[in-house]
Amino acid sequence: MAAYSSVSASLLLIFFLLFGLSVAREILVGGKTDAWRIPASESDSLNQWAQRSRFQVGDFLVWKYDGGKDSVLEVSKEDYANCSISNPLKVYSDGTTKVKLDHPGPFYFISGAKGHCEKGQKLVVVVLTPRGRSSGVVSSPAPAPAPSSAEFEGPAVASAPLSSATVLHGGIVMVALGMVAMWGFSM
């Protein structure tokens, strides 16, 4: 009976460890609360930040800004390129905007404050396709080609080393499998 209770507790712990790390993340845009502003330079743009980040389906982008002075508009690729605020897909002006990234591919955002987009206050995030979903074959997503500076429309998805969360998750899986294997041999 004690062995059954121990095994049940171990399996329950493994279940929570494996699936607890799979929850959606809330990602603060730009990594700081005052990031939704006109950038001081091109290297300070949110697209530079987005190029260094990985976004997964189910993640949430969170903006912190003064809702009385600015807004976040989700727009089409064309409206992003032209900084057109006249036909947004969605408008957010609450000062604490939270947007769920609910599908793979690009999401385009611009400032709703007149003239801000033209000065660089805009963002493209590219959400990665979940592994193994597109073709049934498990593989890493291919990086998108980097656009030339003349035709820049957003960040390219660059290859990056595994995140610490991915490494931790893989390590937990290995430990869990080891525990299950040891338990099987001890019975």
N, C-alpha and C positions, 0 to 999 in steps of 0.2 A: 504494500500500500504506500509506503514511504517513497519507493522508487517511482511509482506512478505519479505521485504528487510532485516529486522533483522534476520528472520529465515534463509534466504539464506546465509547471512554472517556467522551465527552460524554453519550451516551445512558445509560450505566451510572450516571454521576453524577446525572443528572436523575432516573432511576428511584429511587435511594436518597434523594434530597432529597424527592421527592414522597411516597414511601411511608414514609420514616423519621419524618415528622412526624405520621403517622396512628396511631402506637402508643398504647396505653392509658396513661393517667396514673395515678400513685399520689397520692392526695390525702389529706394529713394532716388529720383531722377537726379543725375549728376553727382550722387553720393553725398549731397549736403542740402540743407533746407533753403538756401538762397540761390540755387543753381538755375531756376527758371527766370532768366534775365538776359539782357543783351550782353553777349560775350565781349570781354575786353580785347580779345584777339582770336584769330582762327584756332589757335591751339587751345583756347579756353572754351571752345564750342561744345555743346552737348553731343554733337555727332562724334567728336573725338572720344568722349567718354563712352558712347554707345559702341564704338568700334572695339573697345577693350573689354566689353561686357558680353556675357552670354545670357540670352533670354529664352525661356522655355514656355511652351504652351501651359497655361494655368498660372503663370506668374502675374503679379500685379505691379504696375508702375505707379508710384506715388509722387505727386508734386506738392510742394509747400510754397505758397506765394501769397501776396496781398490780393485777395479776390475783388477788392474795390478798385484796383488799378490795372489788373491784368486778367487773362483767362487762358485756357488751353483749348485749342480747337483740333479735333481729329479731322483730317482732310484727305482728299484723294491725292494720288501722286502728282497729278497736273496742278492742283491747287497748291500743293507744297512747293512745286518748282516755281510757280508764279506768285507765291505769297498771297494768294487770293483768300480773303476772309468772308466772301459773300455767300458761299454755299458749303458750309462745313457739314461733315457727316454727324459730328457730335460736338456740343459746346459744354465746357465745364468752367464754372466761375466761382466755385465755393471756397477757394483758397487752400483746400486740402483735397486734391483730386486723386482718385484711385481708379485706374483703368485696368481691367482684366485683359491679358493677352490670350485671347481665346482660340486663336488659330495660328498656324505657321505662316511665315511670310512677313513682308514689311508692314509697319504701322507708321503713319505720317502725322506729325503734330506741329502746329505753329502757334505763335502767340496771337491772341485776339486783339491786342493793343495795336492801334494804328501805327504803322511804320516799324514795329519791332521785328517782324519776320524779315523784312528787307535788310535789317541790320544784323541778322544772324540768329535771332531767337526762334529756333526751330529744331526739330528732332526727328530722326528716323531710327526706329529700332527694328531689327530683323529677328523674328522669332524662329528658332530652329525647329525643323521637323522632328517629331519624336523618333528615336532610333527604331529602325525596322518597320516603320509604318508605310513608307512610300512604295516599296517594292517587295515587301515580305522578307527581304534579306537584311540581316542586322549589319549595319555599317555606320561609319561616322559620316556626318554631313560634309559635303564638299564645300570648300570656301568659295564665295562668290568672287568674281574678278573685281579688282579695284578700279573704280572709274577714274578717267583722267580728270585733272582739275577743271578743265573746261566744261565737262559734262557731269560734274559732281551732283548727285541726287540724294546721297545718303551714305551711310557706312557700309563697307563690305564686311562680310562675315569672315573674320580671319581665324586661322587655326591657332589654337592656344593650348598650353599644357592643361592637363586635367585639373579641375578645381579641387581644393582641399575637401569639399563635401563629397565629390565623386570618389576620391581616394578613400575617404573615411567610410563611405557606403560600401565600396568594394571590400575594404578590410573587415567590416562587420559581417558581410556575407561570408567571407572566408572563415572567420572565427565561428560563425553559426554553423557552417557546414562541418567544420572540425568538431564542434561539440556534438552534433548529431551523429557523426561517424564514431566518435569515442563512446557515446552512449550505446550505439548499436553493437559495438564490440564487447562492451562490458556486460551485456545481457546474456 
